[in-house]
Amino acid sequence: MEEKIKLLGFSNVREMPVSEIAFEPSLLDLCKQNSCGNYGRCYTCPPLVGKPEQLVAEAKQYQKAYVFQKIYSLEDSFDIEGMNKGQKDFQKLVEDVNELFLATRQPYLLLTAGGCRLCRICGAVTGEPCRFPEKAHPSLEAYAINVSSVAAACGLKYINGQNTVTYFGMVLID
């Protein structure tokens, strides 16, 4: 499965036991600061995604995780357009991972980089249910996962050099 994920277009993929994932509920304090503007306004972000203890317990029900990353080159460290383009590409690759695991018909949990950006305005804001529940994936951070610690545990670099941005995702399976 590791090779199948990598063939989708990721820079690196690593398998690790879920028992080695660093869960840090204190990370959610950063979400409460609402620097991204999604706190309480997106179904895949805190607090609407669920209580931290329930999310961590859900993740710990799985046995192994595939951690995947994609490294994107930027013109310079202020290349917001390049970062956004990379993020959109990464989300497309995450959907390919979703399709891959849907086909296995086994239970899985897919987590991605940042909150969901499928809708311009989330149904959480307008009082509607999620429009794309099968495509709306929570972030690693929403599940209290310390991404830099996970990267180190897998032998992956969290920061991949000057003028790059790296996005991470993870799929947890039995």
QUIHURA-V708265 format. One record per residue. RES is the residue in three letters. SS is DSSP state (h for helix, s for strand, l for the rest). Layout:
RES:SS
RES:SS
This chain:
MET:l
GLU:h
GLU:h
LYS:h
ILE:h
LYS:h
LEU:h
LEU:l
GLY:l
PHE:l
SER:l
ASN:s
VAL:s
ARG:s
GLU:s
MET:s
PRO:s
VAL:h
SER:h
GLU:h
ILE:l
ALA:l
PHE:s
GLU:l
PRO:h
SER:h
LEU:h
LEU:h
ASP:h
LEU:h
CYS:h
LYS:h
GLN:l
ASN:l
SER:l
CYS:l
GLY:l
ASN:l
TYR:l
GLY:l
ARG:l
CYS:l
TYR:l
THR:l
CYS:l
PRO:l
PRO:l
LEU:l
VAL:l
GLY:l
LYS:l
PRO:h
GLU:h
GLN:h
LEU:h
VAL:h
ALA:h
GLU:h
ALA:h
LYS:h
GLN:l
TYR:l
GLN:l
LYS:s
ALA:s
TYR:s
VAL:s
PHE:s
GLN:s
LYS:s
ILE:s
TYR:s
SER:s
LEU:l
GLU:l
ASP:l
SER:l
PHE:l
ASP:l
ILE:h
GLU:h
GLY:h
MET:h
ASN:h
LYS:h
GLY:h
GLN:h
LYS:h
ASP:h
PHE:h
GLN:h
LYS:h
LEU:h
VAL:h
GLU:h
ASP:h
VAL:h
ASN:h
GLU:h
LEU:h
PHE:h
LEU:h
ALA:l
THR:l
ARG:l
GLN:l
PRO:l
TYR:s
LEU:s
LEU:s
LEU:s
THR:s
ALA:l
GLY:l
GLY:l
CYS:l
ARG:l
LEU:l
CYS:l
ARG:l
ILE:l
CYS:l
GLY:h
ALA:h
VAL:h
THR:h
GLY:l
GLU:l
PRO:l
CYS:l
ARG:l
PHE:l
PRO:l
GLU:l
LYS:l
ALA:l
HIS:l
PRO:l
SER:s
LEU:l
GLU:h
ALA:h
TYR:h
ALA:l
ILE:s
ASN:l
VAL:h
SER:h
SER:h
VAL:h
ALA:h
ALA:h
ALA:h
CYS:h
GLY:l
LEU:l
LYS:l
TYR:l
ILE:l
ASN:l
GLY:l
GLN:l
ASN:l
THR:s
VAL:s
THR:s
TYR:s
PHE:s
GLY:s
MET:s
VAL:s
LEU:s
ILE:s
ASP:l
